[in-house]
Amino acid sequence: MGIEKIKMADLQPYIENKTTRAEKTGIKKLDDFLRYKKKNLLIVGGLANVGKTTGTLWLMFSWSMLCKSSPKWLVFSNENENIETSVMLLEWYHEKPIYEQTQKELASAIEWVEDHFQFLKNDYSTDLLSVLKLASDTYKNIWQFDGLLIDPYSSLKFGGYNEHYSNATLMRQWIRKYETKLIVTMHAGTEAARMVDKNRSPLTPLPSSLEMGAMWMNRADDLCIMHRATQDEVLRNKMEIHVCKIKQTRSGGKTTDREKPVELYYQEKWGGFLWEQKSV
């Protein structure tokens, strides 16, 4: 601890308007609101069964495919089988079902996926500290990744309310130590699931509706809510990304308007999304 004074050398990039901007994908409607930033805690929330895991992985996949740094990810997805997630990524790579891929296509997809995504084994009895320790050991001894996904937060063991604040501190300390991105998905609470519109479709939950309320909005660097009308035949293939918080707007990004989220369009044949509404 101590007092840190302002130094002209530190100010110079700001004076020259040359401060580092977060990387762009080239997809304008994404880059305007949500960019890939390292040393960053991104919370992704939403109701159960809207496809948060798939939507979050697609976001990570897009950053790996389109950003110049091509980030690599360590994934702890405790409510999904790792082999099924791997198959999904393999299909996304060629935008083709795995059973339609040639041996050459499949080999190139496997090479790319294994270079960019690695998976921790599922463990329903673990806590946050244990997951972060496993990730640390992986980073130091096996594979230096750029970001960690914990999906979902509720699959971890934890105690009372105060432990969630301690966990948020652990997350930020870990990010600072390893200079990586941390993405954590979270369910909205029961009350949010009861809120419906005039057609009885669930409303988009607020950040304060996530587990433990507004504390995650306070502690996150960036926060977005993913939402989908799962029981609407016309709209069920449209995923909305509501960007609710961008802590550092100087490096790029901003919140979306409540009625104008970023939209993704699910493609049933190969299980991925498109950033524009068209059939393939």
C-alpha positions as CSV (number, residue, x, y, z in Angstrom):
1,M,0.0,0.0,0.0
2,G,1.0,3.6,-0.4
3,I,0.4,6.8,-2.3
4,E,0.7,6.8,-6.1
5,K,1.3,10.2,-7.7
6,I,0.4,11.2,-11.2
7,K,3.4,10.9,-13.6
8,M,3.6,12.8,-16.8
9,A,5.0,9.7,-18.6
10,D,1.8,7.9,-17.6
11,L,-0.3,10.7,-18.9
12,Q,1.4,11.2,-22.2
13,P,-0.5,8.5,-24.2
14,Y,-3.8,10.1,-23.0
15,I,-2.5,13.6,-23.9
16,E,-1.6,12.3,-27.4
17,N,-4.9,10.4,-27.6
18,K,-3.0,7.2,-28.2
19,T,-4.3,5.1,-25.4
20,T,-4.6,1.4,-26.1
21,R,-8.0,0.4,-27.6
22,A,-9.4,-3.1,-27.1
23,E,-9.3,-5.4,-30.1
24,K,-12.0,-5.4,-32.7
25,T,-13.5,-8.3,-34.5
26,G,-14.6,-6.3,-37.5
27,I,-18.2,-7.0,-36.7
28,K,-19.4,-3.4,-36.1
29,K,-22.5,-4.1,-34.1
30,L,-20.4,-6.2,-31.7
31,D,-17.4,-4.0,-31.6
32,D,-19.4,-0.9,-30.9
33,F,-20.6,-2.4,-27.6
34,L,-18.6,-5.3,-26.4
35,R,-14.9,-5.9,-27.2
36,Y,-12.3,-8.4,-26.2
37,K,-10.4,-7.1,-23.3
38,K,-7.8,-8.9,-21.2
39,K,-7.4,-8.4,-17.4
40,N,-11.2,-8.1,-17.3
41,L,-14.1,-9.7,-15.5
42,L,-17.1,-10.2,-17.7
43,I,-20.3,-11.5,-16.2
44,V,-22.9,-13.1,-18.5
45,G,-26.3,-13.5,-17.0
46,G,-29.7,-14.7,-18.0
47,L,-32.7,-17.0,-17.3
48,A,-32.3,-20.7,-17.3
49,N,-32.3,-22.5,-20.7
50,V,-32.0,-19.4,-22.9
51,G,-28.6,-20.7,-24.2
52,K,-26.1,-18.6,-22.1
53,T,-23.4,-21.3,-22.4
54,T,-23.8,-21.5,-26.2
55,G,-24.0,-17.8,-26.6
56,T,-21.0,-17.1,-24.4
57,L,-18.9,-19.8,-26.2
58,W,-19.9,-18.2,-29.5
59,L,-18.7,-14.9,-28.3
60,M,-15.4,-16.5,-27.3
61,F,-15.2,-18.4,-30.6
62,S,-15.8,-15.1,-32.5
63,W,-13.0,-13.4,-30.6
64,S,-10.6,-16.3,-31.3
65,M,-11.5,-16.4,-35.0
66,L,-11.5,-12.7,-35.7
67,C,-9.2,-10.8,-33.3
68,K,-5.6,-10.5,-34.3
69,S,-4.4,-11.9,-31.0
70,S,-6.6,-15.0,-31.5
71,P,-7.1,-15.6,-27.7
72,K,-7.0,-19.1,-26.2
73,W,-9.5,-20.2,-23.6
74,L,-9.6,-22.6,-20.6
75,V,-13.2,-23.8,-20.0
76,F,-14.8,-25.0,-16.8
77,S,-18.4,-25.8,-17.8
78,N,-19.8,-27.8,-15.0
79,E,-23.3,-28.5,-16.3
80,N,-22.3,-29.6,-19.8
81,E,-20.3,-32.6,-21.1
82,N,-17.0,-31.5,-22.5
83,I,-17.2,-33.8,-25.5
84,E,-20.5,-32.3,-26.5
85,T,-19.0,-28.8,-26.2
86,S,-16.0,-29.9,-28.3
87,V,-18.3,-31.3,-31.0
88,M,-20.2,-28.0,-31.1
89,L,-16.9,-26.1,-31.6
90,L,-15.8,-28.5,-34.3
91,E,-19.1,-27.9,-36.2
92,W,-18.8,-24.1,-35.8
93,Y,-15.3,-24.1,-37.3
94,H,-16.6,-25.4,-40.7
95,E,-20.2,-24.3,-40.2
96,K,-21.1,-27.9,-41.0
97,P,-22.4,-30.8,-38.9
98,I,-19.6,-33.1,-37.8
99,Y,-21.1,-36.1,-39.6
100,E,-20.9,-34.2,-42.9
101,Q,-17.2,-33.2,-42.5
102,T,-14.5,-35.0,-44.4
103,Q,-11.5,-36.5,-42.6
104,K,-9.4,-33.6,-43.7
105,E,-12.0,-31.0,-42.5
106,L,-12.4,-32.7,-39.2
107,A,-8.6,-32.9,-38.7
108,S,-8.2,-29.2,-39.4
109,A,-11.1,-28.4,-37.0
110,I,-9.7,-30.5,-34.3
111,E,-6.3,-28.8,-34.6
112,W,-7.8,-25.3,-34.4
113,V,-10.2,-26.2,-31.5
114,E,-7.4,-27.8,-29.4
115,D,-5.2,-24.9,-30.0
116,H,-7.8,-22.4,-28.8
117,F,-10.0,-24.3,-26.3
118,Q,-9.0,-26.7,-23.5
119,F,-11.4,-28.1,-20.8
120,L,-11.1,-28.7,-17.1
121,K,-12.8,-31.9,-15.9
122,N,-16.3,-31.4,-14.4
123,D,-16.5,-31.5,-10.6
124,Y,-19.8,-30.8,-8.9
125,S,-18.2,-30.7,-5.4
126,T,-15.6,-28.0,-6.0
127,D,-15.5,-24.3,-5.0
128,L,-14.2,-21.2,-6.7
129,L,-10.8,-21.3,-5.0
130,S,-10.2,-24.9,-6.2
131,V,-11.2,-24.0,-9.8
132,L,-8.9,-21.0,-9.8
133,K,-6.1,-23.1,-8.4
134,L,-6.6,-25.7,-11.2
135,A,-6.5,-22.9,-13.7
136,S,-3.4,-21.5,-12.2
137,D,-1.6,-24.9,-12.3
138,T,-2.7,-25.3,-15.9
139,Y,-1.4,-21.8,-16.8
140,K,2.0,-22.4,-15.1
141,N,2.7,-26.0,-16.0
142,I,0.7,-27.0,-19.1
143,W,-0.9,-24.3,-21.3
144,Q,-0.8,-20.5,-21.2
145,F,-4.3,-19.4,-22.0
146,D,-5.7,-15.8,-22.4
147,G,-9.1,-16.3,-20.7
148,L,-11.0,-18.6,-18.3
149,L,-14.7,-19.4,-18.5
150,I,-16.5,-20.5,-15.4
151,D,-20.0,-21.8,-16.4
152,P,-22.1,-21.4,-14.3
153,Y,-21.2,-19.8,-11.0
154,S,-24.1,-21.6,-9.3
155,S,-22.5,-25.0,-10.0
156,L,-19.7,-24.2,-7.4
157,K,-20.0,-24.8,-3.7
158,F,-20.3,-21.7,-1.6
159,G,-21.7,-20.6,1.8
160,G,-23.4,-17.4,2.8
161,Y,-23.8,-13.9,1.3
162,N,-20.4,-12.7,2.5
163,E,-18.6,-15.5,0.7
164,H,-19.9,-14.2,-2.7
165,Y,-18.1,-10.9,-1.9
166,S,-15.0,-12.8,-1.1
167,N,-15.3,-14.8,-4.3
168,A,-15.6,-11.6,-6.3
169,T,-12.3,-10.4,-4.7
170,L,-10.7,-13.8,-5.5
171,M,-11.7,-13.4,-9.1
172,R,-10.2,-9.9,-9.4
173,Q,-7.0,-10.9,-7.6
174,W,-6.6,-13.9,-10.0
175,I,-7.2,-11.7,-13.1
176,R,-4.5,-9.2,-11.9
177,K,-2.0,-12.0,-11.1
178,Y,-2.3,-13.9,-14.4
179,E,-3.4,-10.9,-16.6
180,T,-6.1,-12.9,-18.2
181,K,-9.8,-12.5,-18.9
182,L,-12.3,-14.2,-16.7
183,I,-15.9,-14.8,-17.9
184,V,-18.5,-16.1,-15.4
185,T,-22.0,-17.1,-16.4
186,M,-24.9,-16.7,-13.9
187,H,-28.5,-17.6,-13.7
188,A,-31.2,-15.0,-12.9
189,G,-33.3,-15.6,-9.8
190,T,-36.7,-17.2,-9.5
191,E,-38.5,-13.9,-9.3
192,A,-37.1,-12.8,-12.6
193,A,-38.4,-15.9,-14.2
194,R,-41.9,-15.0,-13.1
195,M,-41.8,-11.6,-14.9
196,V,-43.7,-11.9,-18.3
197,D,-45.0,-9.6,-21.0
198,K,-48.6,-9.5,-22.3
199,N,-48.0,-12.6,-24.3
200,R,-46.6,-14.4,-21.2
201,S,-43.1,-14.5,-22.6
202,P,-40.4,-14.0,-20.0
203,L,-39.0,-10.5,-19.8
204,T,-35.3,-9.7,-20.1
205,P,-34.0,-9.9,-16.5
206,L,-32.2,-6.9,-15.0
207,P,-28.6,-7.2,-13.7
208,S,-29.9,-6.9,-10.2
209,S,-31.9,-10.1,-10.9
210,L,-28.7,-12.2,-11.0
211,E,-27.6,-14.5,-8.2
212,M,-26.9,-12.3,-5.1
213,G,-28.4,-9.3,-6.6
214,A,-26.7,-6.1,-7.7
215,M,-23.3,-7.0,-6.2
216,W,-22.1,-8.6,-9.5
217,M,-23.1,-5.4,-11.4
218,N,-21.0,-3.5,-8.9
219,R,-17.9,-5.9,-9.1
220,A,-17.8,-6.7,-12.8
221,D,-15.8,-4.8,-15.3
222,D,-18.3,-5.6,-18.0
223,L,-21.7,-7.2,-17.7
224,C,-24.2,-8.4,-20.3
225,I,-27.6,-10.3,-20.2
226,M,-28.4,-12.9,-22.8
227,H,-32.1,-13.4,-23.5
228,R,-34.2,-15.5,-25.9
229,A,-37.9,-16.1,-26.3
230,T,-37.6,-19.9,-26.0
231,Q,-41.3,-20.6,-26.5
232,D,-42.0,-18.2,-29.4
233,E,-41.9,-20.1,-32.7
234,V,-40.9,-16.9,-34.6
235,L,-38.4,-15.5,-32.2
236,R,-36.8,-18.6,-30.5
237,N,-33.8,-18.5,-32.8
238,K,-32.9,-14.9,-32.0
239,M,-30.5,-14.4,-29.1
240,E,-30.3,-10.9,-27.6
241,I,-27.2,-9.6,-25.9
242,H,-28.0,-6.7,-23.6
243,V,-24.7,-4.9,-22.7
244,C,-25.5,-3.4,-19.3
245,K,-22.1,-2.3,-18.1
246,I,-18.8,-1.3,-19.6
247,K,-16.4,-0.1,-16.9
248,Q,-13.7,1.3,-19.2
249,T,-15.3,3.0,-22.2
250,R,-12.0,4.6,-23.2
251,S,-10.8,1.3,-24.5
252,G,-14.0,0.7,-26.5
253,G,-17.5,-0.5,-25.9
254,K,-20.6,1.0,-24.5
255,T,-24.0,-0.1,-23.1
256,T,-26.8,-1.0,-25.5
257,D,-30.1,0.7,-25.5
258,R,-32.7,-1.3,-23.6
259,E,-34.8,-1.9,-26.8
260,K,-31.8,-2.3,-29.2
261,P,-29.6,-5.2,-28.0
262,V,-27.0,-6.9,-30.1
263,E,-28.7,-9.8,-31.9
264,L,-27.4,-13.2,-32.8
265,Y,-29.3,-15.6,-35.1
266,Y,-29.1,-19.3,-34.3
267,Q,-28.5,-21.8,-37.2
268,E,-30.1,-25.1,-36.4
269,K,-28.2,-27.2,-39.0
270,W,-24.7,-26.6,-37.5
271,G,-25.6,-25.2,-34.1
272,G,-23.9,-21.8,-34.3
273,F,-25.0,-18.2,-34.8
274,L,-24.8,-15.6,-37.5
275,W,-24.4,-11.9,-36.8
276,E,-26.9,-11.1,-39.5
277,Q,-30.4,-12.6,-40.1
278,K,-30.1,-14.9,-43.1
279,S,-30.5,-18.6,-43.7
280,V,-27.7,-20.9,-44.6
